[in-house]
Amino acid sequence: MVVELLIGVSIITVSIFAAMIVAQKSINVSRQALHVSQASFLLEEGAEAVRIVRDNAWSNISNLTASASYYPNFSGGTWVLDSNLNTIGIFTRNVSVSAVNRDDTTKDIVTSGGTTDAGTRLVTVTVSWLEGATTVSKSIQFYIMDIFS
C-alpha cells in the first residue's frame, strides 16, 4: 500500500513539473513571438520614416555618410535621421545608407563595377533587442531614389 502511494505521488509530482516546464517554455516562445512582431512593425515604420525624410529633401538622404548609423526620430512634426540614439522600449532601431552602382550599359544595379548613381541609395533598417542573454536583430533592405528631381 505504501509503495503504491509512493508511486502515485511520484507520478503526480513528475506530471506537475512537466506541465510547469511546458508552461514556462510556452511563455518564453510567446514573448519571443511578440518581440518579433513588434520589431516587424518598427522596421516598417523605419522604412516609412526614411521615405518621408527623402520626400522632404533628397539632400537629407544623399548627404548621409555611407555605412554610418542614423536613428529615426520624430522631431518638429516630421521624421529626421540623426545621430541621437533612439530606443523604443527594449528595441534599438538604426538606419544606414550605402551608395549604389549601375552598369554603364544596361543601367542595372550592380554589386561591383559600374558607375555610382547619385540618385539612388541602398537603405538598411535594423531593429535589435536583448532576448535573455542574446541580442536579436532583424533587418530590411530597400533601394530609395530621388523621385522629385
Sequence and secondary structure as in RCSB ss.txt:
>XXXX:A:sequence
MVVELLIGVSIITVSIFAAMIVAQKSINVSRQALHVSQASFLLEEGAEAVRIVRDNAWSNISNLTASASYYPNFS
GGTWVLDSNLNTIGIFTRNVSVSAVNRDDTTKDIVTSGGTTDAGTRLVTVTVSWLEGATTVSKSIQFYIMDIFS
>XXXX:A:secstr
 HHHHHHHHHHHHHHHHHHHHHHHHHHHHHHHHHHHHHHHHHHHHHHHHHHHHHHH THHHHTS TT  BEEEEE
TTEEEEESS  EETTEEEEEEEEEEEE TTT  EESSSSEEEEEEEEEEEEEEEEETTEEEEEEEEEEEE    
